[in-house]
Amino acid sequence: MDLDVFVTAHSAEWDRLEALLRRKRRLTGAEADELVALYQRTTTHLSLLLSTAPDPALTGRLTSLVARARSAVTGARKASWRDAAHFFTTAFPAAVYRLRHWWIPTAVLSLTVAALLGWWIAAHPEVQAAIGAPEELRAMTRPGGEYETYYSSHPAAAFAAQVWTNNAQAVALCLVLGAFAAVPVLWILFQNMLNLAVGIGLMSSAGRLDTFLGLILPHGLLELTAVFIAAGIGLRLGWTLIDPGPRTRRTALAQEGRTALGVAIGLAAVLFLSGALEGFVTPSGLPTWARITIGAAAELAFLLYVYVLGGRAVRAGETGDLATPDREAPLPTAA
């Protein structure tokens, strides 16, 4: 393509589009139609330029022009409470439900690894000796030891806030770092499972596994579910980098990345509830069965929320991505 001829042929259209975008007064109906037509033509021009003769200066000008025109055509829209309601009742559960084939296997495999590591630690005194000195292990596992007092070592509200912050950071890292071929996600997940396995192994060897589970389950069911969801979706994001499917790699990463960021926001709310359970229910004086029942009820409510609302939304075509008007308009591909 001869760039000079291309610019000469279409510069008048670009100048006209620029002039319409600078209009202070309201456009007439004919001018609005002209603006839409020029926006579509300029978008095609930009696609042709990118695919055949990319010129940095001209590409920059047309990219800016297309972005401004798109904003004028689609109109600015402010977020509202309706958007928040749509996110929590439709977009978030739909994203979690749609990607269940990633986070459910992640959960099963992770818990299997934690159980096997816990058994290995419990069955091998030499492994326990590598974790800590005998007196340190007794201080952790004895009645009234560190495993039990940990949950009541700080005021409930402050402890819940600290737990929520730490867990939210771990979840966000799983989702964001998934773009790096998912390797960091596997490491974060392994660290979480190793910590769980150490507790299982040490308390089991001390004959107090029931006490440990009574402390973990009230908040751990919901907390671990959030971690598994984050890890599974992070792994899905990493796999998108390898196999984007029928989409271009850029489009696939953009779509799955937006979904992952939305899930991070939703999981922050889930972890807030988990932190409240860990701060107020786990160290409470309630019987063990009552604390576990509360944790199990919270977990069941979340799973029903995902499978009922999320399943219904996915069947209606929701993916968990941004609404169509809020997405970047794809450029047409030159033949």
VOLONU-152646 format. One record per residue (C-alpha): z negated, x, y negated; residue in three letters. Coordinates in steps of 0.02 Angstrom, whole numbers, plus 32768, in hexadecimal, padded with zeros to 4 digits. Layout:
REM VOLONU-152646
+------+------+------+--------+
:    z :    x :    y : residu :
+------+------+------+--------+
:    Z :    X :    Y :    ALA :
...
+------+------+------+--------+
END
This chain:
REM VOLONU-152646
+------+------+------+--------+
:    z :    x :    y : residu :
+------+------+------+--------+
: 8000 : 8000 : 8000 :    MET :
: 802F : 803F : 7F52 :    ASP :
: 7F8B : 8031 : 7EF3 :    LEU :
: 7FDB : 8030 : 7E46 :    ASP :
: 8050 : 7FA3 : 7E75 :    VAL :
: 7FBF : 7F43 : 7EC4 :    PHE :
: 7F55 : 7F53 : 7E26 :    VAL :
: 7FE6 : 7F22 : 7DB5 :    THR :
: 800B : 7E89 : 7E1F :    ALA :
: 7F58 : 7E46 : 7E22 :    HIS :
: 7EFC : 7E8B : 7D8C :    SER :
: 7F23 : 7DF0 : 7D25 :    ALA :
: 7ECB : 7D84 : 7DA8 :    GLU :
: 7E33 : 7DF5 : 7DA7 :    TRP :
: 7E2C : 7DF3 : 7CE9 :    ASP :
: 7E39 : 7D35 : 7CEA :    ARG :
: 7DAC : 7D28 : 7D69 :    LEU :
: 7D42 : 7D9D : 7CFE :    GLU :
: 7D64 : 7D32 : 7C65 :    ALA :
: 7D31 : 7C92 : 7CBF :    LEU :
: 7C90 : 7CE3 : 7CFB :    LEU :
: 7C65 : 7D15 : 7C47 :    ARG :
: 7C7A : 7C65 : 7C04 :    ARG :
: 7BDB : 7C2A : 7BAF :    LYS :
: 7C0B : 7B73 : 7BAD :    ARG :
: 7C1A : 7B03 : 7C44 :    ARG :
: 7CC1 : 7B13 : 7C9E :    LEU :
: 7D36 : 7A7F : 7CA5 :    THR :
: 7D6A : 7A39 : 7D4D :    GLY :
: 7E10 : 7A95 : 7D48 :    ALA :
: 7DBA : 7B38 : 7D18 :    GLU :
: 7D3C : 7B25 : 7DA5 :    ALA :
: 7DCB : 7B0C : 7E21 :    ASP :
: 7E21 : 7BA4 : 7DD9 :    GLU :
: 7D81 : 7C0A : 7DEA :    LEU :
: 7D73 : 7BDD : 7EA3 :    VAL :
: 7E29 : 7C08 : 7EC4 :    ALA :
: 7E1C : 7CAE : 7E69 :    LEU :
: 7D7A : 7CD8 : 7EC6 :    TYR :
: 7DD1 : 7CBA : 7F6D :    GLN :
: 7E69 : 7D20 : 7F3B :    ARG :
: 7E00 : 7DB0 : 7EF8 :    THR :
: 7D9B : 7DB2 : 7F99 :    THR :
: 7E3D : 7DC6 : 7FFA :    THR :
: 7E76 : 7E4F : 7F83 :    HIS :
: 7DD3 : 7EAD : 7FA0 :    LEU :
: 7DE8 : 7E9E : 805D :    SER :
: 7E9A : 7EE2 : 8053 :    LEU :
: 7E63 : 7F70 : 7FE4 :    LEU :
: 7DD4 : 7FA1 : 8058 :    LEU :
: 7E43 : 7FA1 : 80F2 :    SER :
: 7EDC : 7FFA : 80AC :    THR :
: 7EBC : 805D : 800D :    ALA :
: 7E02 : 8069 : 7FE2 :    PRO :
: 7DF2 : 80A4 : 7F2F :    ASP :
: 7D3A : 80BB : 7EFC :    PRO :
: 7D4C : 8083 : 7E47 :    ALA :
: 7DB9 : 7FEB : 7E6C :    LEU :
: 7D52 : 7FBC : 7F06 :    THR :
: 7CB3 : 7FC1 : 7E9F :    GLY :
: 7CFD : 7F52 : 7E18 :    ARG :
: 7D3E : 7ED0 : 7E93 :    LEU :
: 7C9D : 7ED1 : 7EF8 :    THR :
: 7C39 : 7EAB : 7E5A :    SER :
: 7CB7 : 7E27 : 7E27 :    LEU :
: 7CB4 : 7DD1 : 7ED0 :    VAL :
: 7BF5 : 7DD1 : 7ED3 :    ALA :
: 7BEA : 7D83 : 7E25 :    ARG :
: 7C6F : 7D03 : 7E51 :    ALA :
: 7C17 : 7CD4 : 7EF2 :    ARG :
: 7B76 : 7CB8 : 7E91 :    SER :
: 7BD3 : 7C4A : 7E15 :    ALA :
: 7C2B : 7BE8 : 7E9E :    VAL :
: 7B95 : 7BCB : 7F10 :    THR :
: 7B17 : 7BBD : 7E83 :    GLY :
: 7A69 : 7C08 : 7E78 :    ALA :
: 79E3 : 7BB5 : 7EE0 :    ARG :
: 7928 : 7BCC : 7ECF :    LYS :
: 78B5 : 7BCF : 7F64 :    ALA :
: 7848 : 7B34 : 7F76 :    SER :
: 77BF : 7AEE : 7FE2 :    TRP :
: 7848 : 7A98 : 8044 :    ARG :
: 788C : 7B43 : 8073 :    ASP :
: 77E0 : 7B7A : 80AE :    ALA :
: 77CE : 7ADB : 8115 :    ALA :
: 787B : 7AF4 : 8160 :    HIS :
: 7850 : 7BA7 : 818D :    PHE :
: 77AF : 7B7E : 81EA :    PHE :
: 77ED : 7ADE : 823D :    THR :
: 789E : 7B14 : 8268 :    THR :
: 78DA : 7BC6 : 8243 :    ALA :
: 7846 : 7C2A : 8284 :    PHE :
: 7829 : 7BCB : 8328 :    PRO :
: 78E6 : 7BC6 : 8344 :    ALA :
: 78F4 : 7C83 : 8333 :    ALA :
: 7864 : 7C9F : 83AD :    VAL :
: 78A9 : 7C20 : 8428 :    TYR :
: 795B : 7C63 : 841E :    ARG :
: 7921 : 7D13 : 8446 :    LEU :
: 78A6 : 7CE2 : 84D0 :    ARG :
: 7912 : 7D3B : 8551 :    HIS :
: 78DF : 7DDD : 84FC :    TRP :
: 7826 : 7DC8 : 84D8 :    TRP :
: 77F2 : 7D6E : 8578 :    ILE :
: 782F : 7DFB : 85EA :    PRO :
: 77E1 : 7E75 : 856E :    THR :
: 773B : 7E1B : 8582 :    ALA :
: 7744 : 7E17 : 8640 :    VAL :
: 7772 : 7ECE : 8651 :    LEU :
: 76F2 : 7F06 : 85D0 :    SER :
: 7662 : 7EA8 : 8622 :    LEU :
: 7697 : 7EEC : 86CB :    THR :
: 7691 : 7F9D : 8686 :    VAL :
: 75E7 : 7F7D : 8636 :    ALA :
: 75A1 : 7F37 : 86DA :    ALA :
: 75E3 : 7FCA : 8740 :    LEU :
: 75A1 : 8049 : 86C4 :    LEU :
: 74F9 : 7FEF : 86C0 :    GLY :
: 74EF : 7FF4 : 877E :    TRP :
: 751D : 80AD : 877E :    TRP :
: 7495 : 80D6 : 86FF :    ILE :
: 7413 : 806F : 875D :    ALA :
: 743E : 80BD : 8806 :    ALA :
: 743F : 8173 : 87CE :    HIS :
: 739E : 81BE : 8788 :    PRO :
: 73FD : 825A : 8754 :    GLU :
: 7468 : 81F2 : 86E0 :    VAL :
: 73CC : 81A4 : 8695 :    GLN :
: 7383 : 8252 : 867C :    ALA :
: 7420 : 8281 : 861A :    ALA :
: 7404 : 81EB : 85A8 :    ILE :
: 7351 : 8218 : 857A :    GLY :
: 72AE : 8266 : 85B1 :    ALA :
: 7242 : 81FE : 8629 :    PRO :
: 71C0 : 81D8 : 85A3 :    GLU :
: 724A : 81A1 : 852A :    GLU :
: 7294 : 812C : 85AD :    LEU :
: 71E9 : 80E3 : 85D2 :    ARG :
: 71CD : 80C5 : 8518 :    ALA :
: 726F : 8063 : 8512 :    MET :
: 725D : 7FFC : 85B1 :    THR :
: 71A2 : 7FD8 : 85C2 :    ARG :
: 715B : 7F2D : 8591 :    PRO :
: 7152 : 7F2B : 84D4 :    GLY :
: 71C5 : 7FC3 : 84CE :    GLY :
: 7254 : 7FEA : 8459 :    GLU :
: 72D0 : 7F75 : 84AD :    TYR :
: 725B : 7EE3 : 848B :    GLU :
: 7219 : 7F13 : 83DF :    THR :
: 72C6 : 7F3E : 839C :    TYR :
: 72ED : 7E89 : 8374 :    TYR :
: 724B : 7E6C : 8314 :    SER :
: 723F : 7F16 : 82BE :    SER :
: 727C : 7ED1 : 8217 :    HIS :
: 726E : 7E2A : 81BA :    PRO :
: 72E2 : 7DAC : 820B :    ALA :
: 7353 : 7D90 : 8175 :    ALA :
: 736B : 7E4A : 8151 :    ALA :
: 7387 : 7E6F : 8209 :    PHE :
: 7409 : 7DE3 : 8218 :    ALA :
: 7466 : 7E25 : 817F :    ALA :
: 7466 : 7ED7 : 81C3 :    GLN :
: 74A5 : 7E9E : 826E :    VAL :
: 752D : 7E33 : 821F :    TRP :
: 7569 : 7EC4 : 81B3 :    THR :
: 756F : 7F3E : 8245 :    ASN :
: 75C8 : 7EC6 : 82BA :    ASN :
: 7643 : 7E8D : 8234 :    ALA :
: 7673 : 7F43 : 8215 :    GLN :
: 7690 : 7F61 : 82CE :    ALA :
: 76FC : 7EC4 : 82DC :    VAL :
: 7761 : 7EF0 : 8242 :    ALA :
: 7780 : 7F9F : 8285 :    LEU :
: 77BE : 7F59 : 832B :    CYS :
: 7839 : 7EE8 : 82D1 :    LEU :
: 7876 : 7F63 : 824E :    VAL :
: 7881 : 7FFC : 82BF :    LEU :
: 78E8 : 7F9D : 833F :    GLY :
: 7982 : 7FD2 : 82DD :    ALA :
: 7961 : 8087 : 8313 :    PHE :
: 79A3 : 806A : 83C3 :    ALA :
: 78FC : 8016 : 83F1 :    ALA :
: 78A7 : 80B9 : 8426 :    VAL :
: 7817 : 80AB : 83A7 :    PRO :
: 77FA : 7FF8 : 83E1 :    VAL :
: 77DF : 8031 : 8494 :    LEU :
: 7763 : 80B5 : 8459 :    TRP :
: 76FE : 8038 : 83F0 :    ILE :
: 76FD : 7FBE : 8481 :    LEU :
: 76C4 : 8045 : 84FB :    PHE :
: 7636 : 8078 : 8488 :    GLN :
: 75F8 : 7FC4 : 8480 :    ASN :
: 7601 : 7FB0 : 853D :    MET :
: 75AA : 8058 : 8558 :    LEU :
: 7518 : 8023 : 84E9 :    ASN :
: 750A : 7F81 : 854B :    LEU :
: 7513 : 7FDE : 85F1 :    ALA :
: 7488 : 8056 : 85BF :    VAL :
: 7415 : 7FC4 : 8599 :    GLY :
: 7443 : 7F6F : 863D :    ILE :
: 742C : 800D : 86A2 :    GLY :
: 7388 : 8047 : 8657 :    LEU :
: 7334 : 7F9C : 8657 :    MET :
: 7373 : 7F79 : 8707 :    SER :
: 732B : 801D : 8747 :    SER :
: 7285 : 7FEB : 86F9 :    ALA :
: 728B : 7F42 : 8752 :    GLY :
: 729C : 7EE4 : 86AC :    ARG :
: 7352 : 7EAF : 86AA :    LEU :
: 731F : 7DF8 : 8694 :    ASP :
: 72C2 : 7E26 : 85F5 :    THR :
: 7358 : 7E85 : 85B3 :    PHE :
: 73CF : 7DF4 : 85D6 :    LEU :
: 7354 : 7D7D : 8584 :    GLY :
: 735F : 7DE5 : 84E7 :    LEU :
: 741B : 7E02 : 84E9 :    ILE :
: 7462 : 7D5A : 851B :    LEU :
: 7424 : 7CEB : 848B :    PRO :
: 7491 : 7D46 : 840D :    HIS :
: 74FA : 7DB8 : 847B :    GLY :
: 7569 : 7D30 : 84C4 :    LEU :
: 75B3 : 7D05 : 841A :    LEU :
: 75AC : 7DB7 : 83D8 :    GLU :
: 7609 : 7E01 : 846D :    LEU :
: 7689 : 7D75 : 8469 :    THR :
: 76B0 : 7DA3 : 83B5 :    ALA :
: 76C0 : 7E5A : 83E4 :    VAL :
: 7734 : 7E30 : 8477 :    PHE :
: 77A1 : 7DC2 : 8409 :    ILE :
: 77AF : 7E4B : 8387 :    ALA :
: 77D6 : 7ECF : 840A :    ALA :
: 7855 : 7E61 : 8463 :    GLY :
: 78B1 : 7E36 : 83C3 :    ILE :
: 78A8 : 7EEC : 838D :    GLY :
: 78FA : 7F1D : 8432 :    LEU :
: 797E : 7E97 : 8417 :    ARG :
: 79A2 : 7EE1 : 836C :    LEU :
: 79B4 : 7F8D : 83BA :    GLY :
: 7A2A : 7F4A : 843F :    TRP :
: 7A94 : 7EF9 : 83B7 :    THR :
: 7AB4 : 7FA7 : 8373 :    LEU :
: 7AF9 : 7FD8 : 841F :    ILE :
: 7B52 : 7F36 : 844B :    ASP :
: 7B75 : 7EC2 : 83B7 :    PRO :
: 7BDD : 7E4D : 8421 :    GLY :
: 7C72 : 7DF3 : 83D0 :    PRO :
: 7C2B : 7E14 : 8321 :    ARG :
: 7C46 : 7EB2 : 82C0 :    THR :
: 7BB2 : 7F29 : 82CD :    ARG :
: 7B8C : 7F13 : 8215 :    ARG :
: 7B8E : 7E55 : 821F :    THR :
: 7B27 : 7E52 : 82BF :    ALA :
: 7AA2 : 7EC7 : 8278 :    LEU :
: 7A9A : 7E62 : 81D7 :    ALA :
: 7A82 : 7DBE : 8235 :    GLN :
: 7A04 : 7DFF : 82B3 :    GLU :
: 79AB : 7E65 : 822D :    GLY :
: 7993 : 7DCC : 81BF :    ARG :
: 7950 : 7D6E : 8256 :    THR :
: 78D8 : 7DFC : 827E :    ALA :
: 7894 : 7DFF : 81CC :    LEU :
: 787B : 7D43 : 81D1 :    GLY :
: 781F : 7D52 : 8276 :    VAL :
: 77AF : 7DD8 : 8228 :    ALA :
: 777A : 7D5B : 81A2 :    ILE :
: 7759 : 7CD5 : 8224 :    GLY :
: 76F6 : 7D4A : 8294 :    LEU :
: 768B : 7D7C : 8200 :    ALA :
: 764D : 7CC8 : 81FD :    ALA :
: 7632 : 7CCB : 82BA :    VAL :
: 75CF : 7D6D : 82AD :    LEU :
: 7567 : 7D23 : 8220 :    PHE :
: 752C : 7C9E : 829B :    LEU :
: 7511 : 7D23 : 8321 :    SER :
: 74AB : 7D8C : 82A7 :    GLY :
: 7441 : 7CF4 : 827D :    ALA :
: 741F : 7CD9 : 8336 :    LEU :
: 73F1 : 7D90 : 834C :    GLU :
: 7380 : 7D8F : 82B4 :    GLY :
: 7328 : 7CE9 : 82CD :    PHE :
: 733C : 7CAD : 8381 :    VAL :
: 7338 : 7D4B : 83EC :    THR :
: 728F : 7D8A : 83AA :    PRO :
: 7243 : 7CDB : 839D :    SER :
: 71B4 : 7C9E : 8406 :    GLY :
: 7220 : 7C1F : 8460 :    LEU :
: 7224 : 7C27 : 851F :    PRO :
: 72AF : 7C93 : 8566 :    THR :
: 730A : 7BFC : 85AD :    TRP :
: 730B : 7BA7 : 8502 :    ALA :
: 734F : 7C41 : 84A9 :    ARG :
: 73D8 : 7C58 : 852B :    ILE :
: 7402 : 7B9E : 8520 :    THR :
: 7419 : 7BAC : 8464 :    ILE :
: 748B : 7C43 : 8479 :    GLY :
: 74EF : 7BEF : 8502 :    ALA :
: 7502 : 7B52 : 8498 :    ALA :
: 7545 : 7BB9 : 8407 :    ALA :
: 75C0 : 7C11 : 847B :    GLU :
: 75FA : 7B6E : 84C9 :    LEU :
: 7611 : 7B1E : 841D :    ALA :
: 767D : 7BB1 : 83E5 :    PHE :
: 76E9 : 7BAC : 8482 :    LEU :
: 7701 : 7AEF : 8470 :    LEU :
: 772F : 7B0C : 83B9 :    TYR :
: 77B4 : 7B8A : 83EC :    VAL :
: 77FA : 7B2A : 8480 :    TYR :
: 77F6 : 7A7B : 8434 :    VAL :
: 7825 : 7A9A : 837E :    LEU :
: 7887 : 7B39 : 83A1 :    GLY :
: 78E5 : 7AF2 : 8435 :    GLY :
: 7914 : 7A56 : 83D4 :    ARG :
: 794F : 7ABF : 833F :    ALA :
: 79B8 : 7B33 : 83AC :    VAL :
: 7A0B : 7AA0 : 8402 :    ARG :
: 7A36 : 7A5F : 8355 :    ALA :
: 7A8D : 7B03 : 8329 :    GLY :
: 7A01 : 7B62 : 82D1 :    GLU :
: 79FB : 7C1E : 82F0 :    THR :
: 796C : 7C57 : 8283 :    GLY :
: 79E2 : 7CAD : 8209 :    ASP :
: 79F0 : 7C7E : 8152 :    LEU :
: 7A41 : 7BD9 : 8127 :    ALA :
: 7AFD : 7BE8 : 8114 :    THR :
: 7AFF : 7BDD : 8054 :    PRO :
: 7A83 : 7C6D : 8049 :    ASP :
: 7AE3 : 7CE5 : 80B8 :    ARG :
: 7B5D : 7D67 : 807A :    GLU :
: 7C0C : 7D22 : 807C :    ALA :
: 7C73 : 7D84 : 80FC :    PRO :
: 7D0E : 7DD5 : 80B9 :    LEU :
: 7DB0 : 7D9D : 8109 :    PRO :
: 7DFB : 7E20 : 817B :    THR :
: 7EA5 : 7E61 : 814E :    ALA :
: 7F29 : 7E4D : 81D5 :    ALA :
+------+------+------+--------+
END
